Amino acid sequence: MPRTSTPFGERLELELTRVGLTQQQFATEIGVSQQTVSKWITGETTPRFRHLPHIEEVVGVPVGSLSPLLFAPHDAPPPLPRHPRTPTSVAALRRKMNGLTSAELAEVASFVDGIFKNRS
């Protein structure tokens, strides 16, 4: 399979090189397989939201700096139907989440993962 990448995968690979971690070392540190990390880097899959705060902590980047890269404009999910009491855009949600602590982001990630598990 040819190597394709995403902004998130490229940045993750760059950060792993910067901190001197192999994919296997990084995978062990965050509790996933090396194959999972490889798939994140090539863009075959993306990490669950609950992993993002720990990923950012291990590679030493500010919390919230990698998650926007998961939704590049060309592959952004289609907009959800607007509900009068919900944010009207992903950008509005990002602004609201920008100041959250690592623990708060982990709580949000757990909540979002729960929503998607219930949909399948």
PDB file as gemmi writes it, atoms N, CA and C in Angstrom:
CRYST1    1.000    1.000    1.000  90.00  90.00  90.00 P 1                      
ATOM      1  N   MET A   1       0.851  -1.184   0.000  1.00  0.00           N  
ATOM      2  CA  MET A   1       0.000   0.000   0.000  1.00  0.00           C  
ATOM      3  C   MET A   1       0.897   1.248   0.000  1.00  0.00           C  
ATOM      4  N   PRO A   2       0.669   2.201  -0.911  1.00  0.00           N  
ATOM      5  CA  PRO A   2       1.495   3.402  -0.937  1.00  0.00           C  
ATOM      6  C   PRO A   2       1.292   4.231   0.323  1.00  0.00           C  
ATOM      7  N   ARG A   3       2.346   4.894   0.700  1.00  0.00           N  
ATOM      8  CA  ARG A   3       2.305   5.711   1.901  1.00  0.00           C  
ATOM      9  C   ARG A   3       1.587   7.024   1.605  1.00  0.00           C  
ATOM     10  N   THR A   4       0.517   7.248   2.319  1.00  0.00           N  
ATOM     11  CA  THR A   4      -0.165   8.530   2.267  1.00  0.00           C  
ATOM     12  C   THR A   4      -0.153   9.057   3.679  1.00  0.00           C  
ATOM     13  N   SER A   5      -0.244  10.325   3.833  1.00  0.00           N  
ATOM     14  CA  SER A   5      -0.203  10.883   5.171  1.00  0.00           C  
ATOM     15  C   SER A   5      -1.222  11.995   5.291  1.00  0.00           C  
ATOM     16  N   THR A   6      -1.422  12.406   6.511  1.00  0.00           N  
ATOM     17  CA  THR A   6      -2.336  13.493   6.823  1.00  0.00           C  
ATOM     18  C   THR A   6      -1.549  14.536   7.592  1.00  0.00           C  
ATOM     19  N   PRO A   7      -2.078  15.742   7.745  1.00  0.00           N  
ATOM     20  CA  PRO A   7      -1.374  16.729   8.571  1.00  0.00           C  
ATOM     21  C   PRO A   7      -1.078  16.183   9.975  1.00  0.00           C  
ATOM     22  N   PHE A   8      -2.025  15.429  10.552  1.00  0.00           N  
ATOM     23  CA  PHE A   8      -1.784  14.856  11.876  1.00  0.00           C  
ATOM     24  C   PHE A   8      -0.640  13.849  11.828  1.00  0.00           C  
ATOM     25  N   GLY A   9      -0.674  12.943  10.848  1.00  0.00           N  
ATOM     26  CA  GLY A   9       0.370  11.924  10.740  1.00  0.00           C  
ATOM     27  C   GLY A   9       1.742  12.516  10.523  1.00  0.00           C  
ATOM     28  N   GLU A  10       1.827  13.509   9.660  1.00  0.00           N  
ATOM     29  CA  GLU A  10       3.111  14.171   9.409  1.00  0.00           C  
ATOM     30  C   GLU A  10       3.645  14.832  10.672  1.00  0.00           C  
ATOM     31  N   ARG A  11       2.771  15.519  11.390  1.00  0.00           N  
ATOM     32  CA  ARG A  11       3.195  16.207  12.622  1.00  0.00           C  
ATOM     33  C   ARG A  11       3.598  15.203  13.696  1.00  0.00           C  
ATOM     34  N   LEU A  12       2.843  14.108  13.838  1.00  0.00           N  
ATOM     35  CA  LEU A  12       3.185  13.096  14.828  1.00  0.00           C  
ATOM     36  C   LEU A  12       4.548  12.494  14.515  1.00  0.00           C  
ATOM     37  N   GLU A  13       4.785  12.162  13.266  1.00  0.00           N  
ATOM     38  CA  GLU A  13       6.078  11.592  12.872  1.00  0.00           C  
ATOM     39  C   GLU A  13       7.215  12.576  13.169  1.00  0.00           C  
ATOM     40  N   LEU A  14       6.999  13.849  12.861  1.00  0.00           N  
ATOM     41  CA  LEU A  14       7.991  14.883  13.143  1.00  0.00           C  
ATOM     42  C   LEU A  14       8.274  14.977  14.645  1.00  0.00           C  
ATOM     43  N   GLU A  15       7.222  14.969  15.452  1.00  0.00           N  
ATOM     44  CA  GLU A  15       7.399  15.081  16.907  1.00  0.00           C  
ATOM     45  C   GLU A  15       8.091  13.852  17.491  1.00  0.00           C  
ATOM     46  N   LEU A  16       7.783  12.666  16.966  1.00  0.00           N  
ATOM     47  CA  LEU A  16       8.466  11.462  17.447  1.00  0.00           C  
ATOM     48  C   LEU A  16       9.961  11.532  17.142  1.00  0.00           C  
ATOM     49  N   THR A  17      10.294  12.004  15.962  1.00  0.00           N  
ATOM     50  CA  THR A  17      11.702  12.177  15.602  1.00  0.00           C  
ATOM     51  C   THR A  17      12.360  13.206  16.513  1.00  0.00           C  
ATOM     52  N   ARG A  18      11.666  14.301  16.764  1.00  0.00           N  
ATOM     53  CA  ARG A  18      12.214  15.373  17.603  1.00  0.00           C  
ATOM     54  C   ARG A  18      12.534  14.891  19.009  1.00  0.00           C  
ATOM     55  N   VAL A  19      11.641  14.077  19.601  1.00  0.00           N  
ATOM     56  CA  VAL A  19      11.870  13.615  20.975  1.00  0.00           C  
ATOM     57  C   VAL A  19      12.658  12.304  21.019  1.00  0.00           C  
ATOM     58  N   GLY A  20      12.986  11.750  19.845  1.00  0.00           N  
ATOM     59  CA  GLY A  20      13.825  10.554  19.791  1.00  0.00           C  
ATOM     60  C   GLY A  20      13.129   9.266  20.183  1.00  0.00           C  
ATOM     61  N   LEU A  21      11.840   9.164  19.876  1.00  0.00           N  
ATOM     62  CA  LEU A  21      11.090   7.944  20.181  1.00  0.00           C  
ATOM     63  C   LEU A  21      10.820   7.168  18.898  1.00  0.00           C  
ATOM     64  N   THR A  22      10.971   5.844  18.979  1.00  0.00           N  
ATOM     65  CA  THR A  22      10.545   5.001  17.873  1.00  0.00           C  
ATOM     66  C   THR A  22       9.032   4.835  17.972  1.00  0.00           C  
ATOM     67  N   GLN A  23       8.424   4.336  16.911  1.00  0.00           N  
ATOM     68  CA  GLN A  23       6.982   4.079  16.960  1.00  0.00           C  
ATOM     69  C   GLN A  23       6.661   3.080  18.070  1.00  0.00           C  
ATOM     70  N   GLN A  24       7.516   2.060  18.236  1.00  0.00           N  
ATOM     71  CA  GLN A  24       7.280   1.047  19.268  1.00  0.00           C  
ATOM     72  C   GLN A  24       7.366   1.651  20.670  1.00  0.00           C  
ATOM     73  N   GLN A  25       8.383   2.469  20.921  1.00  0.00           N  
ATOM     74  CA  GLN A  25       8.525   3.103  22.241  1.00  0.00           C  
ATOM     75  C   GLN A  25       7.322   3.995  22.541  1.00  0.00           C  
ATOM     76  N   PHE A  26       6.910   4.764  21.542  1.00  0.00           N  
ATOM     77  CA  PHE A  26       5.768   5.658  21.701  1.00  0.00           C  
ATOM     78  C   PHE A  26       4.498   4.853  21.961  1.00  0.00           C  
ATOM     79  N   ALA A  27       4.307   3.787  21.188  1.00  0.00           N  
ATOM     80  CA  ALA A  27       3.121   2.941  21.346  1.00  0.00           C  
ATOM     81  C   ALA A  27       3.061   2.363  22.754  1.00  0.00           C  
ATOM     82  N   THR A  28       4.177   1.876  23.251  1.00  0.00           N  
ATOM     83  CA  THR A  28       4.230   1.325  24.607  1.00  0.00           C  
ATOM     84  C   THR A  28       3.875   2.392  25.633  1.00  0.00           C  
ATOM     85  N   GLU A  29       4.388   3.583  25.429  1.00  0.00           N  
ATOM     86  CA  GLU A  29       4.159   4.691  26.375  1.00  0.00           C  
ATOM     87  C   GLU A  29       2.681   5.078  26.471  1.00  0.00           C  
ATOM     88  N   ILE A  30       1.965   5.029  25.346  1.00  0.00           N  
ATOM     89  CA  ILE A  30       0.559   5.449  25.399  1.00  0.00           C  
ATOM     90  C   ILE A  30      -0.424   4.278  25.427  1.00  0.00           C  
ATOM     91  N   GLY A  31       0.093   3.053  25.376  1.00  0.00           N  
ATOM     92  CA  GLY A  31      -0.765   1.888  25.543  1.00  0.00           C  
ATOM     93  C   GLY A  31      -1.494   1.402  24.311  1.00  0.00           C  
ATOM     94  N   VAL A  32      -0.862   1.545  23.147  1.00  0.00           N  
ATOM     95  CA  VAL A  32      -1.424   1.015  21.906  1.00  0.00           C  
ATOM     96  C   VAL A  32      -0.345   0.191  21.215  1.00  0.00           C  
ATOM     97  N   SER A  33      -0.697  -0.479  20.117  1.00  0.00           N  
ATOM     98  CA  SER A  33       0.292  -1.262  19.384  1.00  0.00           C  
ATOM     99  C   SER A  33       1.101  -0.369  18.436  1.00  0.00           C  
ATOM    100  N   GLN A  34       2.262  -0.870  18.038  1.00  0.00           N  
ATOM    101  CA  GLN A  34       3.090  -0.147  17.070  1.00  0.00           C  
ATOM    102  C   GLN A  34       2.354  -0.030  15.747  1.00  0.00           C  
ATOM    103  N   GLN A  35       1.574  -1.050  15.388  1.00  0.00           N  
ATOM    104  CA  GLN A  35       0.804  -1.015  14.140  1.00  0.00           C  
ATOM    105  C   GLN A  35      -0.223   0.117  14.169  1.00  0.00           C  
ATOM    106  N   THR A  36      -0.807   0.355  15.347  1.00  0.00           N  
ATOM    107  CA  THR A  36      -1.772   1.450  15.481  1.00  0.00           C  
ATOM    108  C   THR A  36      -1.092   2.785  15.225  1.00  0.00           C  
ATOM    109  N   VAL A  37       0.087   2.991  15.821  1.00  0.00           N  
ATOM    110  CA  VAL A  37       0.828   4.244  15.614  1.00  0.00           C  
ATOM    111  C   VAL A  37       1.178   4.397  14.140  1.00  0.00           C  
ATOM    112  N   SER A  38       1.617   3.314  13.512  1.00  0.00           N  
ATOM    113  CA  SER A  38       1.949   3.361  12.088  1.00  0.00           C  
ATOM    114  C   SER A  38       0.733   3.785  11.256  1.00  0.00           C  
ATOM    115  N   LYS A  39      -0.433   3.263  11.599  1.00  0.00           N  
ATOM    116  CA  LYS A  39      -1.661   3.625  10.867  1.00  0.00           C  
ATOM    117  C   LYS A  39      -2.025   5.088  11.088  1.00  0.00           C  
ATOM    118  N   TRP A  40      -1.755   5.603  12.290  1.00  0.00           N  
ATOM    119  CA  TRP A  40      -2.007   7.027  12.535  1.00  0.00           C  
ATOM    120  C   TRP A  40      -1.106   7.876  11.656  1.00  0.00           C  
ATOM    121  N   ILE A  41       0.168   7.479  11.555  1.00  0.00           N  
ATOM    122  CA  ILE A  41       1.141   8.259  10.787  1.00  0.00           C  
ATOM    123  C   ILE A  41       0.823   8.229   9.296  1.00  0.00           C  
ATOM    124  N   THR A  42       0.416   7.078   8.788  1.00  0.00           N  
ATOM    125  CA  THR A  42       0.123   6.982   7.351  1.00  0.00           C  
ATOM    126  C   THR A  42      -1.263   7.506   6.990  1.00  0.00           C  
ATOM    127  N   GLY A  43      -2.083   7.756   7.994  1.00  0.00           N  
ATOM    128  CA  GLY A  43      -3.418   8.283   7.732  1.00  0.00           C  
ATOM    129  C   GLY A  43      -4.459   7.205   7.505  1.00  0.00           C  
ATOM    130  N   GLU A  44      -4.086   5.941   7.719  1.00  0.00           N  
ATOM    131  CA  GLU A  44      -5.051   4.847   7.542  1.00  0.00           C  
ATOM    132  C   GLU A  44      -6.157   4.912   8.595  1.00  0.00           C  
ATOM    133  N   THR A  45      -5.787   5.303   9.816  1.00  0.00           N  
ATOM    134  CA  THR A  45      -6.758   5.512  10.886  1.00  0.00           C  
ATOM    135  C   THR A  45      -6.345   6.757  11.669  1.00  0.00           C  
ATOM    136  N   THR A  46      -7.204   7.178  12.573  1.00  0.00           N  
ATOM    137  CA  THR A  46      -6.878   8.305  13.450  1.00  0.00           C  
ATOM    138  C   THR A  46      -7.063   7.869  14.900  1.00  0.00           C  
ATOM    139  N   PRO A  47      -6.363   8.535  15.812  1.00  0.00           N  
ATOM    140  CA  PRO A  47      -6.501   8.145  17.217  1.00  0.00           C  
ATOM    141  C   PRO A  47      -7.863   8.522  17.775  1.00  0.00           C  
ATOM    142  N   ARG A  48      -8.279   7.769  18.779  1.00  0.00           N  
ATOM    143  CA  ARG A  48      -9.490   8.139  19.504  1.00  0.00           C  
ATOM    144  C   ARG A  48      -9.200   9.426  20.274  1.00  0.00           C  
ATOM    145  N   PHE A  49     -10.231  10.211  20.483  1.00  0.00           N  
ATOM    146  CA  PHE A  49     -10.056  11.477  21.182  1.00  0.00           C  
ATOM    147  C   PHE A  49      -9.465  11.285  22.577  1.00  0.00           C  
ATOM    148  N   ARG A  50      -9.779  10.184  23.221  1.00  0.00           N  
ATOM    149  CA  ARG A  50      -9.263   9.961  24.577  1.00  0.00           C  
ATOM    150  C   ARG A  50      -7.751   9.819  24.606  1.00  0.00           C  
ATOM    151  N   HIS A  51      -7.133   9.455  23.465  1.00  0.00           N  
ATOM    152  CA  HIS A  51      -5.682   9.320  23.415  1.00  0.00           C  
ATOM    153  C   HIS A  51      -4.956  10.654  23.219  1.00  0.00           C  
ATOM    154  N   LEU A  52      -5.642  11.644  22.685  1.00  0.00           N  
ATOM    155  CA  LEU A  52      -4.965  12.890  22.303  1.00  0.00           C  
ATOM    156  C   LEU A  52      -4.220  13.586  23.443  1.00  0.00           C  
ATOM    157  N   PRO A  53      -4.823  13.779  24.615  1.00  0.00           N  
ATOM    158  CA  PRO A  53      -4.064  14.455  25.671  1.00  0.00           C  
ATOM    159  C   PRO A  53      -2.779  13.717  26.043  1.00  0.00           C  
ATOM    160  N   HIS A  54      -2.828  12.387  26.064  1.00  0.00           N  
ATOM    161  CA  HIS A  54      -1.633  11.620  26.417  1.00  0.00           C  
ATOM    162  C   HIS A  54      -0.597  11.677  25.297  1.00  0.00           C  
ATOM    163  N   ILE A  55      -1.050  11.621  24.049  1.00  0.00           N  
ATOM    164  CA  ILE A  55      -0.136  11.754  22.907  1.00  0.00           C  
ATOM    165  C   ILE A  55       0.608  13.081  23.001  1.00  0.00           C  
ATOM    166  N   GLU A  56      -0.143  14.152  23.231  1.00  0.00           N  
ATOM    167  CA  GLU A  56       0.457  15.490  23.298  1.00  0.00           C  
ATOM    168  C   GLU A  56       1.418  15.595  24.477  1.00  0.00           C  
ATOM    169  N   GLU A  57       1.070  14.967  25.585  1.00  0.00           N  
ATOM    170  CA  GLU A  57       1.940  14.989  26.764  1.00  0.00           C  
ATOM    171  C   GLU A  57       3.258  14.258  26.484  1.00  0.00           C  
ATOM    172  N   VAL A  58       3.175  13.076  25.877  1.00  0.00           N  
ATOM    173  CA  VAL A  58       4.370  12.264  25.628  1.00  0.00           C  
ATOM    174  C   VAL A  58       5.319  12.956  24.657  1.00  0.00           C  
ATOM    175  N   VAL A  59       4.791  13.585  23.606  1.00  0.00           N  
ATOM    176  CA  VAL A  59       5.679  14.250  22.643  1.00  0.00           C  
ATOM    177  C   VAL A  59       6.000  15.687  23.042  1.00  0.00           C  
ATOM    178  N   GLY A  60       5.391  16.159  24.121  1.00  0.00           N  
ATOM    179  CA  GLY A  60       5.758  17.468  24.659  1.00  0.00           C  
ATOM    180  C   GLY A  60       5.248  18.663  23.878  1.00  0.00           C  
ATOM    181  N   VAL A  61       4.040  18.558  23.357  1.00  0.00           N  
ATOM    182  CA  VAL A  61       3.428  19.702  22.676  1.00  0.00           C  
ATOM    183  C   VAL A  61       2.260  20.195  23.519  1.00  0.00           C  
ATOM    184  N   PRO A  62       1.866  21.450  23.366  1.00  0.00           N  
ATOM    185  CA  PRO A  62       0.747  21.972  24.160  1.00  0.00           C  
ATOM    186  C   PRO A  62      -0.531  21.166  23.943  1.00  0.00           C  
ATOM    187  N   VAL A  63      -1.266  20.961  25.017  1.00  0.00           N  
ATOM    188  CA  VAL A  63      -2.537  20.245  24.942  1.00  0.00           C  
ATOM    189  C   VAL A  63      -3.451  20.960  23.957  1.00  0.00           C  
ATOM    190  N   GLY A  64      -4.052  20.208  23.067  1.00  0.00           N  
ATOM    191  CA  GLY A  64      -4.958  20.778  22.070  1.00  0.00           C  
ATOM    192  C   GLY A  64      -4.291  21.168  20.771  1.00  0.00           C  
ATOM    193  N   SER A  65      -2.972  20.998  20.662  1.00  0.00           N  
ATOM    194  CA  SER A  65      -2.303  21.444  19.438  1.00  0.00           C  
ATOM    195  C   SER A  65      -2.354  20.424  18.310  1.00  0.00           C  
ATOM    196  N   LEU A  66      -2.573  19.158  18.617  1.00  0.00           N  
ATOM    197  CA  LEU A  66      -2.622  18.147  17.556  1.00  0.00           C  
ATOM    198  C   LEU A  66      -4.037  17.855  17.075  1.00  0.00           C  
ATOM    199  N   SER A  67      -5.029  17.981  17.953  1.00  0.00           N  
ATOM    200  CA  SER A  67      -6.394  17.606  17.574  1.00  0.00           C  
ATOM    201  C   SER A  67      -6.935  18.367  16.368  1.00  0.00           C  
ATOM    202  N   PRO A  68      -6.635  19.664  16.194  1.00  0.00           N  
ATOM    203  CA  PRO A  68      -7.159  20.334  14.986  1.00  0.00           C  
ATOM    204  C   PRO A  68      -6.630  19.730  13.690  1.00  0.00           C  
ATOM    205  N   LEU A  69      -5.458  19.065  13.760  1.00  0.00           N  
ATOM    206  CA  LEU A  69      -4.883  18.474  12.555  1.00  0.00           C  
ATOM    207  C   LEU A  69      -5.636  17.233  12.102  1.00  0.00           C  
ATOM    208  N   LEU A  70      -6.474  16.687  12.966  1.00  0.00           N  
ATOM    209  CA  LEU A  70      -7.260  15.517  12.578  1.00  0.00           C  
ATOM    210  C   LEU A  70      -8.351  15.878  11.581  1.00  0.00           C  
ATOM    211  N   PHE A  71      -8.718  17.145  11.527  1.00  0.00           N  
ATOM    212  CA  PHE A  71      -9.802  17.578  10.645  1.00  0.00           C  
ATOM    213  C   PHE A  71      -9.293  18.615   9.664  1.00  0.00           C  
ATOM    214  N   ALA A  72      -8.493  18.157   8.712  1.00  0.00           N  
ATOM    215  CA  ALA A  72      -8.031  19.052   7.658  1.00  0.00           C  
ATOM    216  C   ALA A  72      -9.231  19.453   6.820  1.00  0.00           C  
ATOM    217  N   PRO A  73      -9.231  20.659   6.237  1.00  0.00           N  
ATOM    218  CA  PRO A  73     -10.403  21.112   5.481  1.00  0.00           C  
ATOM    219  C   PRO A  73     -10.848  20.147   4.388  1.00  0.00           C  
ATOM    220  N   HIS A  74      -9.910  19.456   3.733  1.00  0.00           N  
ATOM    221  CA  HIS A  74     -10.291  18.577   2.624  1.00  0.00           C  
ATOM    222  C   HIS A  74     -10.963  17.289   3.087  1.00  0.00           C  
ATOM    223  N   ASP A  75     -10.766  16.882   4.359  1.00  0.00           N  
ATOM    224  CA  ASP A  75     -11.393  15.648   4.799  1.00  0.00           C  
ATOM    225  C   ASP A  75     -12.271  15.845   6.027  1.00  0.00           C  
ATOM    226  N   ALA A  76     -12.681  17.073   6.217  1.00  0.00           N  
ATOM    227  CA  ALA A  76     -13.542  17.360   7.361  1.00  0.00           C  
ATOM    228  C   ALA A  76     -14.871  16.637   7.212  1.00  0.00           C  
ATOM    229  N   PRO A  77     -15.413  16.168   8.325  1.00  0.00           N  
ATOM    230  CA  PRO A  77     -16.710  15.493   8.226  1.00  0.00           C  
ATOM    231  C   PRO A  77     -17.785  16.475   7.791  1.00  0.00           C  
ATOM    232  N   PRO A  78     -18.843  15.973   7.172  1.00  0.00           N  
ATOM    233  CA  PRO A  78     -19.908  16.884   6.753  1.00  0.00           C  
ATOM    234  C   PRO A  78     -20.540  17.550   7.972  1.00  0.00           C  
ATOM    235  N   PRO A  79     -21.036  18.748   7.817  1.00  0.00           N  
ATOM    236  CA  PRO A  79     -21.641  19.437   8.954  1.00  0.00           C  
ATOM    237  C   PRO A  79     -22.865  18.697   9.470  1.00  0.00           C  
ATOM    238  N   LEU A  80     -23.034  18.740  10.764  1.00  0.00           N  
ATOM    239  CA  LEU A  80     -24.214  18.142  11.374  1.00  0.00           C  
ATOM    240  C   LEU A  80     -25.402  19.074  11.201  1.00  0.00           C  
ATOM    241  N   PRO A  81     -26.608  18.525  11.191  1.00  0.00           N  
ATOM    242  CA  PRO A  81     -27.777  19.397  11.125  1.00  0.00           C  
ATOM    243  C   PRO A  81     -27.759  20.350  12.320  1.00  0.00           C  
ATOM    244  N   ARG A  82     -28.105  21.586  12.082  1.00  0.00           N  
ATOM    245  CA  ARG A  82     -28.040  22.599  13.129  1.00  0.00           C  
ATOM    246  C   ARG A  82     -29.206  22.442  14.098  1.00  0.00           C  
ATOM    247  N   HIS A  83     -28.842  22.479  15.348  1.00  0.00           N  
ATOM    248  CA  HIS A  83     -29.830  22.451  16.420  1.00  0.00           C  
ATOM    249  C   HIS A  83     -29.723  23.796  17.130  1.00  0.00           C  
ATOM    250  N   PRO A  84     -30.813  24.411  17.543  1.00  0.00           N  
ATOM    251  CA  PRO A  84     -30.748  25.768  18.104  1.00  0.00           C  
ATOM    252  C   PRO A  84     -29.854  25.894  19.341  1.00  0.00           C  
ATOM    253  N   ARG A  85     -29.592  24.808  20.054  1.00  0.00           N  
ATOM    254  CA  ARG A  85     -28.772  24.921  21.269  1.00  0.00           C  
ATOM    255  C   ARG A  85     -27.381  24.339  21.116  1.00  0.00           C  
ATOM    256  N   THR A  86     -26.901  24.123  19.889  1.00  0.00           N  
ATOM    257  CA  THR A  86     -25.573  23.564  19.694  1.00  0.00           C  
ATOM    258  C   THR A  86     -24.684  24.571  18.985  1.00  0.00           C  
ATOM    259  N   PRO A  87     -23.333  24.428  19.139  1.00  0.00           N  
ATOM    260  CA  PRO A  87     -22.428  25.321  18.396  1.00  0.00           C  
ATOM    261  C   PRO A  87     -22.659  25.145  16.895  1.00  0.00           C  
ATOM    262  N   THR A  88     -22.488  26.201  16.138  1.00  0.00           N  
ATOM    263  CA  THR A  88     -22.788  26.143  14.710  1.00  0.00           C  
ATOM    264  C   THR A  88     -21.598  25.675  13.886  1.00  0.00           C  
ATOM    265  N   SER A  89     -20.424  25.515  14.496  1.00  0.00           N  
ATOM    266  CA  SER A  89     -19.277  25.087  13.706  1.00  0.00           C  
ATOM    267  C   SER A  89     -18.244  24.382  14.568  1.00  0.00           C  
ATOM    268  N   VAL A  90     -17.385  23.627  13.902  1.00  0.00           N  
ATOM    269  CA  VAL A  90     -16.266  22.981  14.592  1.00  0.00           C  
ATOM    270  C   VAL A  90     -15.352  24.053  15.174  1.00  0.00           C  
ATOM    271  N   ALA A  91     -15.196  25.166  14.469  1.00  0.00           N  
ATOM    272  CA  ALA A  91     -14.344  26.245  14.968  1.00  0.00           C  
ATOM    273  C   ALA A  91     -14.857  26.778  16.305  1.00  0.00           C  
ATOM    274  N   ALA A  92     -16.166  26.901  16.441  1.00  0.00           N  
ATOM    275  CA  ALA A  92     -16.730  27.368  17.712  1.00  0.00           C  
ATOM    276  C   ALA A  92     -16.434  26.366  18.821  1.00  0.00           C  
ATOM    277  N   LEU A  93     -16.532  25.101  18.515  1.00  0.00           N  
ATOM    278  CA  LEU A  93     -16.223  24.069  19.500  1.00  0.00           C  
ATOM    279  C   LEU A  93     -14.747  24.115  19.879  1.00  0.00           C  
ATOM    280  N   ARG A  94     -13.883  24.265  18.897  1.00  0.00           N  
ATOM    281  CA  ARG A  94     -12.444  24.360  19.183  1.00  0.00           C  
ATOM    282  C   ARG A  94     -12.148  25.550  20.087  1.00  0.00           C  
ATOM    283  N   ARG A  95     -12.802  26.692  19.833  1.00  0.00           N  
ATOM    284  CA  ARG A  95     -12.575  27.868  20.678  1.00  0.00           C  
ATOM    285  C   ARG A  95     -12.978  27.578  22.114  1.00  0.00           C  
ATOM    286  N   LYS A  96     -14.085  26.873  22.285  1.00  0.00           N  
ATOM    287  CA  LYS A  96     -14.553  26.551  23.631  1.00  0.00           C  
ATOM    288  C   LYS A  96     -13.618  25.569  24.328  1.00  0.00           C  
ATOM    289  N   MET A  97     -13.001  24.648  23.569  1.00  0.00           N  
ATOM    290  CA  MET A  97     -12.139  23.628  24.157  1.00  0.00           C  
ATOM    291  C   MET A  97     -10.705  24.103  24.346  1.00  0.00           C  
ATOM    292  N   ASN A  98     -10.340  25.204  23.736  1.00  0.00           N  
ATOM    293  CA  ASN A  98      -8.961  25.662  23.731  1.00  0.00           C  
ATOM    294  C   ASN A  98      -8.364  25.825  25.127  1.00  0.00           C  
ATOM    295  N   GLY A  99      -9.125  26.288  26.108  1.00  0.00           N  
ATOM    296  CA  GLY A  99      -8.586  26.539  27.419  1.00  0.00           C  
ATOM    297  C   GLY A  99      -8.743  25.393  28.404  1.00  0.00           C  
ATOM    298  N   LEU A 100      -9.197  24.225  27.939  1.00  0.00           N  
ATOM    299  CA  LEU A 100      -9.423  23.117  28.849  1.00  0.00           C  
ATOM    300  C   LEU A 100      -8.113  22.484  29.304  1.00  0.00           C  
ATOM    301  N   THR A 101      -8.109  21.959  30.508  1.00  0.00           N  
ATOM    302  CA  THR A 101      -6.946  21.244  31.022  1.00  0.00           C  
ATOM    303  C   THR A 101      -6.897  19.856  30.399  1.00  0.00           C  
ATOM    304  N   SER A 102      -5.784  19.171  30.602  1.00  0.00           N  
ATOM    305  CA  SER A 102      -5.628  17.813  30.093  1.00  0.00           C  
ATOM    306  C   SER A 102      -6.711  16.893  30.651  1.00  0.00           C  
ATOM    307  N   ALA A 103      -7.007  17.018  31.933  1.00  0.00           N  
ATOM    308  CA  ALA A 103      -8.038  16.180  32.554  1.00  0.00           C  
ATOM    309  C   ALA A 103      -9.416  16.479  31.960  1.00  0.00           C  
ATOM    310  N   GLU A 104      -9.704  17.757  31.725  1.00  0.00           N  
ATOM    311  CA  GLU A 104     -10.988  18.126  31.139  1.00  0.00           C  
ATOM    312  C   GLU A 104     -11.105  17.611  29.703  1.00  0.00           C  
ATOM    313  N   LEU A 105      -9.994  17.690  28.932  1.00  0.00           N  
ATOM    314  CA  LEU A 105     -10.010  17.171  27.564  1.00  0.00           C  
ATOM    315  C   LEU A 105     -10.224  15.655  27.569  1.00  0.00           C  
ATOM    316  N   ALA A 106      -9.613  14.970  28.520  1.00  0.00           N  
ATOM    317  CA  ALA A 106      -9.795  13.521  28.622  1.00  0.00           C  
ATOM    318  C   ALA A 106     -11.257  13.189  28.927  1.00  0.00           C  
ATOM    319  N   GLU A 107     -11.895  14.004  29.768  1.00  0.00           N  
ATOM    320  CA  GLU A 107     -13.306  13.785  30.093  1.00  0.00           C  
ATOM    321  C   GLU A 107     -14.182  14.003  28.855  1.00  0.00           C  
ATOM    322  N   VAL A 108     -13.891  15.050  28.096  1.00  0.00           N  
ATOM    323  CA  VAL A 108     -14.639  15.311  26.862  1.00  0.00           C  
ATOM    324  C   VAL A 108     -14.422  14.160  25.882  1.00  0.00           C  
ATOM    325  N   ALA A 109     -13.178  13.704  25.758  1.00  0.00           N  
ATOM    326  CA  ALA A 109     -12.863  12.611  24.842  1.00  0.00           C  
ATOM    327  C   ALA A 109     -13.630  11.348  25.219  1.00  0.00           C  
ATOM    328  N   SER A 110     -13.696  11.047  26.495  1.00  0.00           N  
ATOM    329  CA  SER A 110     -14.422   9.877  26.961  1.00  0.00           C  
ATOM    330  C   SER A 110     -15.911  10.005  26.614  1.00  0.00           C  
ATOM    331  N   PHE A 111     -16.454  11.179  26.801  1.00  0.00           N  
ATOM    332  CA  PHE A 111     -17.858  11.435  26.478  1.00  0.00           C  
ATOM    333  C   PHE A 111     -18.117  11.236  24.985  1.00  0.00           C  
ATOM    334  N   VAL A 112     -17.249  11.804  24.147  1.00  0.00           N  
ATOM    335  CA  VAL A 112     -17.415  11.697  22.690  1.00  0.00           C  
ATOM    336  C   VAL A 112     -17.279  10.242  22.259  1.00  0.00           C  
ATOM    337  N   ASP A 113     -16.280   9.530  22.798  1.00  0.00           N  
ATOM    338  CA  ASP A 113     -16.130   8.113  22.465  1.00  0.00           C  
ATOM    339  C   ASP A 113     -17.396   7.337  22.821  1.00  0.00           C  
ATOM    340  N   GLY A 114     -18.000   7.667  23.960  1.00  0.00           N  
ATOM    341  CA  GLY A 114     -19.232   7.001  24.387  1.00  0.00           C  
ATOM    342  C   GLY A 114     -20.375   7.232  23.410  1.00  0.00           C  
ATOM    343  N   ILE A 115     -20.449   8.440  22.879  1.00  0.00           N  
ATOM    344  CA  ILE A 115     -21.496   8.751  21.885  1.00  0.00           C  
ATOM    345  C   ILE A 115     -21.324   7.878  20.651  1.00  0.00           C  
ATOM    346  N   PHE A 116     -20.091   7.783  20.150  1.00  0.00           N  
ATOM    347  CA  PHE A 116     -19.855   7.007  18.934  1.00  0.00           C  
ATOM    348  C   PHE A 116     -20.034   5.510  19.176  1.00  0.00           C  
ATOM    349  N   LYS A 117     -19.709   5.023  20.344  1.00  0.00           N  
ATOM    350  CA  LYS A 117     -19.931   3.600  20.645  1.00  0.00           C  
ATOM    351  C   LYS A 117     -21.418   3.286  20.646  1.00  0.00           C  
ATOM    352  N   ASN A 118     -22.222   4.207  21.146  1.00  0.00           N  
ATOM    353  CA  ASN A 118     -23.666   3.987  21.201  1.00  0.00           C  
ATOM    354  C   ASN A 118     -24.339   4.082  19.837  1.00  0.00           C  
ATOM    355  N   ARG A 119     -23.678   4.691  18.859  1.00  0.00           N  
ATOM    356  CA  ARG A 119     -24.269   4.855  17.536  1.00  0.00           C  
ATOM    357  C   ARG A 119     -24.115   3.603  16.681  1.00  0.00           C  
ATOM    358  N   SER A 120     -23.168   2.741  17.023  1.00  0.00           N  
ATOM    359  CA  SER A 120     -22.931   1.557  16.182  1.00  0.00           C  
ATOM    360  C   SER A 120     -23.733   0.359  16.603  1.00  0.00           C  
TER     361      SER A 120                                                      
END                                                                             
